[in-house]
Amino acid sequence: MSEKRNQDKTEPATPKKREDARKKGQVAVSREIPSVFILFMTMGVFFFLGGQMFNSLSSLMRDALQNGINIELQELSAVRILSTILGKLFWVLFPLITAIMLAGIAANLSQFGILFTGKTLVPKLSKLNPLSGMKRLFSLRSLVEVVKALLKILIIGLIAYLTLRRHFLLLPDLMRMEVLDILTFTGRVSLEICLYTCLVLIVLAGLDYAFQRWQYENDLKMTKQEVKEEWKQREGDPIVKARIRRVQLEMAQRRMMAEVPTADVVVTNPTQLAVALRFDTEKMDAPQVVAKGAGYVAARIREIAETSGVPILEQKPLAQALFKSVEIGEIIPMTLYKAVAEVLAYVYRLKGRQRV
């Protein structure tokens, strides 16, 4: 059943799904990229500051051995000596510690940016399930991790072997060298091995990140039903929205119909369109459309107008122009002043009264 569900996940993840996954700490991460960053930074520190760090450690050890004989060890003096040595040792190693910390932060920021979440620290009982553990153990991700580990062992071993083989003829000369020369030779060969290893690991880290990204996108895929449900949650259920629009339209029509009895005239097409006009010379600068409609709504406007005694005039061009260009509650445009004035004048004559 689970395999069938995974096969149904054919749709790419939506922005909301990606955002929710990120909030849970689910991002595409390659463990190889921080390793490469840290290795590069460590090599840089040793290359530029290795000599200074070695001299500082040598001086610290020499002082401890020379002065330690003349010191009477007591509880307070031992604590003071230990704290002094640890303090100096910390400052000697401070550049290396700082470089490693900055490399780790930069490596993670380059992959997924700034992310703070505590959900990954919340314990999950599902992780204690032996069946889930077995599935993770024999999953594609676990297989890739095993292959990566074997590749790294083979790569590092091969690089170390090839590098030492090039310097193999110099190894017997180490017996006649001073200790400092031996350490210099060892450090130079070690840095060379680390450099070649790091160059190869860059390629491995790129391939691993590409795989992690593919696996991440594959895990985030959604079924068509999930996409549809998310759209409903975000936009609202179409059935509910249609019902709301229908209710709003009915309420608007009721308010509009309530304005028809206050109109001065209803202009018709004669049966398809109906537009109700009202003009109050004391409050309005021009006649106003208080109601309009087509089909059934037009029939209701005519019915209410007849019941309320509002005159109904058939003016096809005017009715079409008013229906298309004027919204409910708006005054008529200047281009229709003359035609509407003639209609109102005719209505006023029918009612036997004049308006200025």
Secondary structure, 3 states (H helix, E strand, C coil): CHHHHHHHCCECCCHHHHHHHHHCCCCCCCCHHHHHHHHHHHHHHHHHHHHHHHHHHHHHHHHHHHHHCCCCCCHHHHHHHHHHHHHHHHHHHHHHHHHHHHHHHHHHHHHHCCCCCCHHHCCCHHHHCHHHHHHHHCCHHHHHHHHHHHHHHHHHHHHHHHHHHHCHHHCHHHHHCCHHHHHHHHHHHHHHHHHHHHHHHHHHHHHHHHHHHHHHHHHHCECHHHHHHHHHHHHCCHHHHHHHHHHHHHHHHHHHHHHHHHCCEEEECCCCEEEEEECCCCCCCCCEEEEEEECHHHHHHHHHHHHHCCCEEECHHHHHHHHHHCCCCCECCHHHHHHHHHHHHHHHHHHCCCCC
